[in-house]
Amino acid sequence: AMQYMLLDLEGYASVLFPYKIDQDPDAHDGNGWVQSLDWSPGRIRLQADRKVLGGVKLRGLKTLELTEVEAEAADQWRPNDDGENMRQ
């Protein structure tokens, strides 16, 4: 089951986060979890992804990523699979 929630916020922003975190080290092939914030302060849309490890290493940061795309093309890059692909 998907364990993510996507909230669209005012000001062209959205947040994707897990509302339930399974600490089983084998869950989701051990790929962990992601929290994502994206917003458009102008012509550029920014997305910050905080990816964490799964299981007993849950508190460990796997990566912190910042992505920029043109705001007009941003919808094609938004997550539309409830975070399934973002665990990579």
Contact map, one row per residue, 1 for C-alpha under 8 A:
1110000000000000000000000000000000000000000000000000000000000000000000000000000000000000
1111000000000000000000000000000000000000000000000000000000000000000000000000000001010000
1111100000000000011110000000000000000000000000000000000000000000000000000000000001000000
0111110000000001111100000000000000000000000000000000000000000000000000000000000001100000
0011111000000001111000000000000000000000000000000000000000000000000000000000000001000000
0001111100000111100000000000000000000000000000000000000000000000000000000000000001000000
0000111110000111000000000000000000000000000000000000000000000000000000000000000000000000
0000011111011110000000000000000000000000000000000000000000000000000000000000000000000000
0000001111111110000000000000000000000000000000000000000000000000000000000000000000000000
0000000111111000000000000000000000000000000000000000000000000000000000000000000000000000
0000000011111000000000000000000000000011000000000000000000000000000000000000000000000000
0000000111111100000000000000000000000011000000000000000000000000000000000000000000000000
0000000111111110000000000000000000001111000000000000000000000000000000000000000000000000
0000011110011111000000000000000000001110000000000000000000000000000000000000000000000000
0000011110001111100000000000000000111100000000000000000000000000000000000000000000000000
0001111000000111110000000000000001111000000000000000000000000000000000000000000000100000
0001110000000011111000000000000001110000000000000000000000000000000000000000000000000000
0011100000000001111110000000000011100000000000000000000000000000000000000000000000000000
0011100000000000111110000000000000000000000000000000000000000000000000000000000000000000
0011000000000000011111000000000000000000000000000000000000000000000000000000000000000000
0010000000000000011111100000000010000000000000000000000000000000000000000000000000000000
0000000000000000000111110010000000000000000000000000001000000000000000000000000000000000
0000000000000000000011111010000000000000000000000000011101000000000000000000000000000000
0000000000000000000001111110000000000000000000000000011100000000000000000000000000000000
0000000000000000000000111110010000000000000000000000011100000000000000000000000000000000
0000000000000000000000011111110000000000000000000000001000000000000000000000000000000000
0000000000000000000001111111111100000000000000000000011000000000000000000000000000000000
0000000000000000000000000111111100000000000000000000000000000000000000000000000000000000
0000000000000000000000000111111000000000000000000000000000000000000000000000000000000000
0000000000000000000000001111111100000000000000000000111000000000000000000000000000000000
0000000000000000000000000011111110000000000000000000110000000000000000000000000000000011
0000000000000000000000000011011111000000000000000011111001000000000000000000000000000010
0000000000000000010010000000001111100000000000000011110000000000000000000000000000000110
0000000000000001110000000000000111110000000000001111000000000000000000000000000000100110
0000000000000011110000000000000011111000000000001110000000000000000000000000000000000000
0000000000000011100000000000000001111100000000111100000000000000000000000000000000000000
0000000000001111000000000000000000111110000000111000000000000000000000000000000000000000
0000000000001110000000000000000000011111000011110000000000000000000000000000000000000000
0000000000111100000000000000000000001111100011100000000000000000000000000000000000000000
0000000000111000000000000000000000000111111111000000000000000000000000100000000000000000
0000000000000000000000000000000000000011111110000000000000000000000000000000000000000000
0000000000000000000000000000000000000001111110000000000000000000000000100000000000000000
0000000000000000000000000000000000000001111110000000000000000000000001110000000000000000
0000000000000000000000000000000000000001111111000000000000000000000111100000000000000000
0000000000000000000000000000000000000111111111100000000000000000000111100100000000000000
0000000000000000000000000000000000000111000111110000000000000000011110000000000000000000
0000000000000000000000000000000000011110000011111000000000000000111100000000000000000000
0000000000000000000000000000000000011100000001111100000000000001111000000000000000000000
0000000000000000000000000000000001111000000000111110000000000011110000000000000000000000
0000000000000000000000000000000001110000000000011111000000001111100000000000000000000000
0000000000000000000000000000000111100000000000001111100000001111000000000000000000000010
0000000000000000000000000000000111000000000000000111110001111110000000000000000000000000
0000000000000000000000000000011110000000000000000011111011111100000000000000000000000000
0000000000000000000000111010011110000000000000000001111111000000000000000000000000000000
0000000000000000000001111110010100000000000000000000111111000000000000000000000000000000
0000000000000000000000111000000000000000000000000000011111100000000000000000000000000000
0000000000000000000000000000000000000000000000000000111111110000000000000000000000000000
0000000000000000000000100000000100000000000000000001111111111000000000000000000000000000
0000000000000000000000000000000000000000000000000001100111111000000000000000000000000000
0000000000000000000000000000000000000000000000000001100011111100000000000000000000000000
0000000000000000000000000000000000000000000000000111100001111111000000000000000000000000
0000000000000000000000000000000000000000000000000111100000011111000000000000000000000000
0000000000000000000000000000000000000000000000001111000000001111100000000000000000000000
0000000000000000000000000000000000000000000000011110000000001111110000000000000000000000
0000000000000000000000000000000000000000000000111100000000000011111000000000000000000000
0000000000000000000000000000000000000000000001111000000000000001111100000000000000000000
0000000000000000000000000000000000000000000001110000000000000000111110000000000000000000
0000000000000000000000000000000000000000000111100000000000000000011111000000000000000000
0000000000000000000000000000000000000000000111000000000000000000001111101100000000000000
0000000000000000000000000000000000000000001110000000000000000000000111111100000000000000
0000000000000000000000000000000000000001011110000000000000000000000011111100000000000000
0000000000000000000000000000000000000000001000000000000000000000000001111110000000000000
0000000000000000000000000000000000000000000000000000000000000000000011111111100000000000
0000000000000000000000000000000000000000000010000000000000000000000011111111110000000000
0000000000000000000000000000000000000000000000000000000000000000000000011111110000000000
0000000000000000000000000000000000000000000000000000000000000000000000001111110000000000
0000000000000000000000000000000000000000000000000000000000000000000000001111111000000000
0000000000000000000000000000000000000000000000000000000000000000000000000111111100000000
0000000000000000000000000000000000000000000000000000000000000000000000000000111111100000
0000000000000000000000000000000000000000000000000000000000000000000000000000011111100000
0000000000000000000000000000000000000000000000000000000000000000000000000000001111111000
0111110000000000000000000000000000000000000000000000000000000000000000000000001111110000
0001000000000001000000000000000001000000000000000000000000000000000000000000001111111110
0100000000000000000000000000000000000000000000000000000000000000000000000000000011111110
0000000000000000000000000000000000000000000000000000000000000000000000000000000010111111
0000000000000000000000000000000011000000000000000000000000000000000000000000000000111111
0000000000000000000000000000001111000000000000000010000000000000000000000000000000111111
0000000000000000000000000000001000000000000000000000000000000000000000000000000000001111
